[in-house]
Amino acid sequence: MKIRITCPQPSAGRVLVGPAKVRAGYCRIVSERGGSGRIERFDPASGAWSAAPDDVTFNEVWNAPIIAPVAWTSIVEKLAVKRRS
């Protein structure tokens, strides 16, 4: 799913919204060339971001509670420890 973003041209790959708590996981909106955007979902098993399922909407991510940077760092560190165990 893609959306057109009407704001100053962000550079491709820039995180516009998120990470945000969506359902049972974390998602973000990332800019693409031409002013469009894509939704990515965080995979806790690998610690990587990938394309979100089509049923996750821009509106859902946009309206979800944003995770503060300090809290996000803590979440990622805890998941990394689990992956190493």
MARKOLRO-182384 format. One line per field, with one value per residue: residue number from 1; x, y, z of N, C-alpha, C in turn; residue in three letters. Coordinates in pm, 1 decimal. Layout:
MARKOLRO-182384
pos NUM,...
nc1 X,...
nc2 Y,...
nc3 Z,...
cac1 X,...
cac2 Y,...
cac3 Z,...
cc1 X,...
cc2 Y,...
cc3 Z,...
code Ala,...
This chain:
MARKOLRO-182384
pos 1,2,3,4,5,6,7,8,9,10,11,12,13,14,15,16,17,18,19,20,21,22,23,24,25,26,27,28,29,30,31,32,33,34,35,36,37,38,39,40,41,42,43,44,45,46,47,48,49,50,51,52,53,54,55,56,57,58,59,60,61,62,63,64,65,66,67,68,69,70,71,72,73,74,75,76,77,78,79,80,81,82,83,84,85
nc1 84.5,53.4,97.1,42.5,241.6,196.9,401.9,709.4,958.7,1064.7,1368.1,1433.2,1374.5,1370.7,1243.1,917.0,695.9,679.4,878.8,566.8,320.5,133.6,-134.5,-23.4,241.3,514.3,521.2,618.0,622.2,783.1,954.3,943.2,1086.4,957.8,761.5,590.1,503.5,588.2,476.7,638.7,713.4,837.4,1042.4,1073.0,1220.2,1436.8,1525.6,1498.9,1356.4,1079.6,859.1,527.7,230.6,-41.6,-282.6,-234.4,-287.2,-217.6,-350.2,-397.0,-133.7,-53.7,-223.2,-160.0,-8.3,301.4,627.8,857.1,1196.7,1389.9,1252.0,1212.8,1475.8,1532.4,1345.8,1442.1,1698.5,1634.0,1507.5,1723.2,1888.5,1727.5,1736.9,2002.8,2011.5
nc2 -116.3,224.4,578.3,921.0,1188.0,1509.1,1735.7,1918.0,1786.0,1489.7,1308.1,997.1,703.7,813.5,812.7,889.5,866.2,708.3,469.2,304.4,169.7,-78.9,-281.6,-598.0,-541.5,-340.8,-61.0,158.2,456.7,515.6,734.7,749.7,787.7,1058.9,1146.6,959.0,700.5,418.9,144.1,-8.5,-299.2,-402.0,-676.3,-877.9,-1113.4,-1107.4,-851.3,-660.3,-428.6,-465.4,-490.3,-412.9,-610.4,-603.8,-542.4,-357.9,-22.5,315.3,510.9,378.9,344.6,610.7,714.4,566.6,518.1,676.7,549.3,659.8,772.0,688.4,485.5,313.2,235.3,85.8,-125.1,-247.9,-325.4,-513.7,-709.4,-787.0,-910.9,-1131.5,-1261.8,-1342.9,-1532.2
nc3 0.0,-77.4,-24.5,-99.3,-1.9,106.4,151.4,218.0,2.9,123.8,186.2,25.8,210.5,459.6,789.2,853.1,1024.2,1332.1,1518.3,1580.5,1797.7,1673.4,1665.0,1751.4,1717.1,1586.6,1376.0,1102.9,899.5,601.9,385.5,24.5,-304.5,-499.5,-330.1,-222.0,18.4,230.3,432.1,696.9,891.8,1206.7,1264.0,1528.2,1560.6,1381.0,1407.8,1215.3,974.0,755.5,467.6,554.6,618.8,381.7,506.4,704.4,756.1,637.7,781.9,1022.2,1123.0,1135.3,1331.6,1555.3,1882.1,1919.4,1973.7,2206.3,2144.6,2342.8,2477.1,2259.9,2201.6,2431.0,2400.0,2163.5,2248.5,2449.7,2293.9,2135.1,2322.9,2384.0,2134.2,2124.6,2324.8
cac1 0.0,130.0,21.7,110.1,267.4,200.1,487.1,837.5,1008.6,1157.4,1459.6,1388.2,1426.5,1357.4,1128.3,826.3,612.3,709.5,796.1,440.3,261.0,17.4,-178.6,69.5,378.1,560.1,525.4,659.7,603.1,910.9,935.3,1000.0,1102.4,835.6,665.9,505.4,557.1,558.3,466.3,728.5,687.7,957.5,1043.9,1153.1,1308.7,1559.2,1566.1,1500.2,1231.0,1042.5,727.5,416.1,121.0,-132.7,-396.4,-195.1,-315.4,-147.2,-429.1,-373.8,0.7,-51.4,-297.8,-112.3,84.3,443.0,720.2,964.6,1327.3,1453.6,1177.1,1239.7,1609.9,1519.1,1275.4,1533.3,1804.9,1577.4,1487.0,1855.7,1933.0,1650.2,1786.3,2132.8,1998.7
cac2 0.0,347.9,701.7,1042.0,1276.7,1647.8,1816.6,1933.4,1658.2,1421.4,1219.4,857.5,624.3,885.6,771.7,1001.9,838.6,583.6,350.2,317.3,42.2,-112.4,-417.7,-669.4,-517.0,-203.8,-21.1,295.2,503.3,558.3,805.1,696.9,891.4,1109.1,1189.5,851.5,637.8,277.1,101.2,-118.0,-362.2,-450.8,-820.2,-895.4,-1229.5,-1071.4,-714.8,-582.8,-374.5,-516.0,-444.4,-455.2,-674.8,-508.9,-503.7,-245.9,98.3,438.1,576.6,304.5,377.8,754.3,740.8,481.2,586.8,673.5,505.5,757.8,714.8,618.5,361.3,225.0,180.0,-16.9,-238.6,-314.1,-390.2,-632.8,-809.9,-835.2,-1004.5,-1255.0,-1329.8,-1402.4,-1642.5
cac3 0.0,-86.7,-2.4,-145.0,111.0,59.8,238.5,149.1,-46.5,213.2,115.3,25.0,321.1,586.7,869.2,871.0,1140.6,1400.6,1528.1,1651.2,1840.4,1590.4,1697.4,1838.0,1673.9,1566.2,1235.6,1074.6,762.3,546.4,258.6,-99.3,-406.9,-559.7,-229.5,-169.5,138.2,248.5,570.8,732.3,1021.1,1273.8,1291.4,1649.2,1548.8,1308.6,1443.0,1091.0,922.2,623.0,423.4,639.8,545.0,316.1,589.4,790.7,679.0,674.6,886.3,1145.6,1171.8,1162.7,1455.1,1664.8,1973.7,1880.0,2078.0,2227.4,2108.3,2455.8,2497.5,2146.1,2221.8,2533.8,2339.9,2069.5,2326.3,2513.5,2189.5,2094.0,2426.4,2362.6,2013.4,2153.6,2420.8
cc1 89.7,38.7,105.2,122.4,279.7,272.1,617.8,896.3,1106.5,1250.8,1409.8,1454.4,1415.1,1231.1,1042.8,740.7,658.6,848.8,673.1,387.2,132.5,-14.8,-77.3,215.5,408.6,571.4,576.2,627.6,735.5,885.9,1001.5,1016.6,967.8,729.2,572.8,571.2,520.4,552.2,560.9,690.6,819.1,942.7,1132.3,1251.0,1441.4,1611.8,1569.2,1359.9,1206.0,902.9,619.1,311.4,26.0,-249.7,-362.1,-209.2,-233.1,-219.4,-405.0,-237.8,5.8,-115.6,-252.1,-18.1,229.6,527.9,833.1,1100.2,1395.2,1384.1,1204.6,1376.8,1605.2,1451.5,1369.2,1644.7,1754.7,1555.0,1619.4,1909.0,1859.9,1701.1,1918.5,2122.4,1950.1
cc2 123.5,466.5,818.1,1137.1,1418.6,1734.3,1840.2,1795.9,1594.0,1332.5,1076.2,782.9,691.1,837.9,894.0,987.5,707.7,578.7,374.7,178.0,19.8,-259.2,-482.8,-643.6,-369.1,-175.3,121.6,327.6,562.7,623.1,729.8,812.6,934.5,1148.9,1082.3,792.6,491.8,248.3,-16.6,-170.3,-415.4,-598.5,-845.0,-1012.9,-1193.3,-933.9,-622.5,-532.6,-433.1,-465.4,-499.7,-526.5,-569.4,-465.0,-395.1,-118.5,216.8,508.4,510.5,339.3,524.2,785.7,658.0,560.0,566.1,631.5,608.7,693.2,637.3,485.0,262.5,159.8,67.2,-142.7,-317.5,-386.9,-517.4,-744.7,-868.6,-936.7,-1137.3,-1333.8,-1400.8,-1521.9,-1769.3
cc3 0.0,-66.7,-53.9,-27.1,58.3,161.9,162.8,117.3,52.0,132.6,128.0,139.8,456.7,659.4,896.3,995.7,1202.1,1457.2,1614.6,1684.6,1761.4,1613.9,1790.5,1800.3,1659.8,1417.1,1224.4,930.1,715.8,410.8,143.5,-196.6,-460.6,-459.3,-178.1,-44.8,143.1,398.7,590.7,870.8,1076.2,1303.1,1413.2,1640.4,1482.6,1348.5,1322.4,1056.1,785.0,589.5,515.0,555.8,489.1,403.0,691.5,706.7,726.1,788.5,1022.1,1206.5,1214.8,1297.8,1574.7,1755.9,1930.7,1999.9,2087.4,2196.4,2221.7,2481.4,2384.3,2159.4,2323.7,2478.5,2249.0,2143.2,2393.5,2412.4,2141.6,2194.4,2411.4,2242.8,2039.9,2248.3,2356.6
code Met,Lys,Ile,Arg,Ile,Thr,Cys,Pro,Gln,Pro,Ser,Ala,Gly,Arg,Val,Leu,Val,Gly,Pro,Ala,Lys,Val,Arg,Ala,Gly,Tyr,Cys,Arg,Ile,Val,Ser,Glu,Arg,Gly,Gly,Ser,Gly,Arg,Ile,Glu,Arg,Phe,Asp,Pro,Ala,Ser,Gly,Ala,Trp,Ser,Ala,Ala,Pro,Asp,Asp,Val,Thr,Phe,Asn,Glu,Val,Trp,Asn,Ala,Pro,Ile,Ile,Ala,Pro,Val,Ala,Trp,Thr,Ser,Ile,Val,Glu,Lys,Leu,Ala,Val,Lys,Arg,Arg,Ser
